């Protein structure tokens, strides 16, 4: 039970949702934008961290989830997007170890 003047569960849930959305957009801009910069400055071949960072940013993007729901009909949770984004980064680190 909450006190009369304290924020209720709905307000906390909404604040958490807004924070998660902001974090997703931040990751999209930093990882996706950074990956794009790496691709422009170092070129697309041989594979660089730019590809993996770019795809990680795309996977985390809230717009990707909305487009996926609209065109494929499958909802993507924030947890799913975060996991895929993290897997792209890990896969990139592993792939570049073998590529060198």
C-alpha positions in Angstrom: 0.0 0.0 0.0 1.3 3.5 -0.8 1.0 6.6 1.2 -1.6 9.1 -0.1 1.0 11.6 -1.4 3.5 9.1 -2.8 3.7 8.1 -6.5 1.7 5.0 -7.1 2.7 1.9 -9.2 1.3 3.4 -12.3 3.5 6.5 -12.1 6.6 4.4 -11.3 5.8 2.1 -14.2 5.4 5.0 -16.6 8.6 6.6 -15.4 10.5 3.4 -15.9 9.0 3.0 -19.3 10.1 6.5 -20.3 13.6 5.9 -18.9 13.8 2.6 -20.9 12.7 4.4 -24.1 15.3 7.2 -23.6 18.0 4.6 -23.0 17.0 2.7 -26.2 17.2 5.9 -28.2 20.5 6.8 -26.6 21.9 3.4 -27.5 20.5 3.8 -31.0 22.2 7.1 -31.5 25.5 6.2 -29.9 26.0 2.7 -31.2 24.2 3.1 -34.5 25.7 6.5 -35.2 29.2 5.4 -34.0 29.0 2.4 -36.2 28.0 4.5 -39.2 30.9 6.8 -38.5 33.3 3.9 -38.4 32.0 2.6 -41.7 32.4 5.9 -43.3 35.9 6.5 -42.0 37.3 3.0 -42.2 35.2 1.7 -45.1 32.9 -1.3 -45.2 35.6 -3.9 -45.9 37.3 -5.7 -44.2 34.6 -6.0 -41.5 35.0 -3.6 -38.7 33.2 -3.0 -35.4 31.2 -0.5 -37.4 28.9 -3.1 -38.9 28.2 -4.7 -35.5 27.7 -1.4 -33.7 25.3 -0.2 -36.5 23.2 -3.4 -36.3 23.2 -3.2 -32.5 21.9 0.3 -32.7 19.2 -0.7 -35.2 18.2 -3.7 -33.0 17.8 -1.5 -29.9 15.9 1.3 -31.7 12.2 1.7 -30.6 11.3 2.6 -34.2 12.5 -0.9 -35.3 10.1 -2.5 -32.8 7.2 -0.4 -34.1 8.0 -1.2 -37.8 8.4 -4.9 -36.9 5.0 -4.9 -35.3 3.4 -3.0 -38.1 4.9 -5.1 -41.0 5.5 -8.5 -39.5 2.8 -8.4 -36.8 5.1 -9.6 -34.0 5.7 -7.4 -31.0 9.3 -7.0 -29.8 9.8 -6.3 -26.1 12.5 -4.0 -24.8 14.2 -7.0 -23.3 14.3 -8.8 -26.6 15.7 -5.7 -28.4 18.4 -5.2 -25.7 19.4 -8.9 -25.9 19.7 -8.8 -29.7 21.7 -5.5 -29.5 24.0 -7.1 -26.9 24.4 -10.2 -29.1 25.4 -8.1 -32.1 28.2 -6.5 -30.0 29.4 -9.8 -28.6 29.3 -11.4 -32.1 31.3 -8.5 -33.5 34.0 -8.9 -30.9 34.2 -12.6 -31.5 34.1 -12.3 -35.3 36.9 -9.7 -35.3 39.1 -11.9 -33.3 38.9 -14.6 -36.0 39.1 -12.1 -38.8 42.5 -10.6 -37.8 
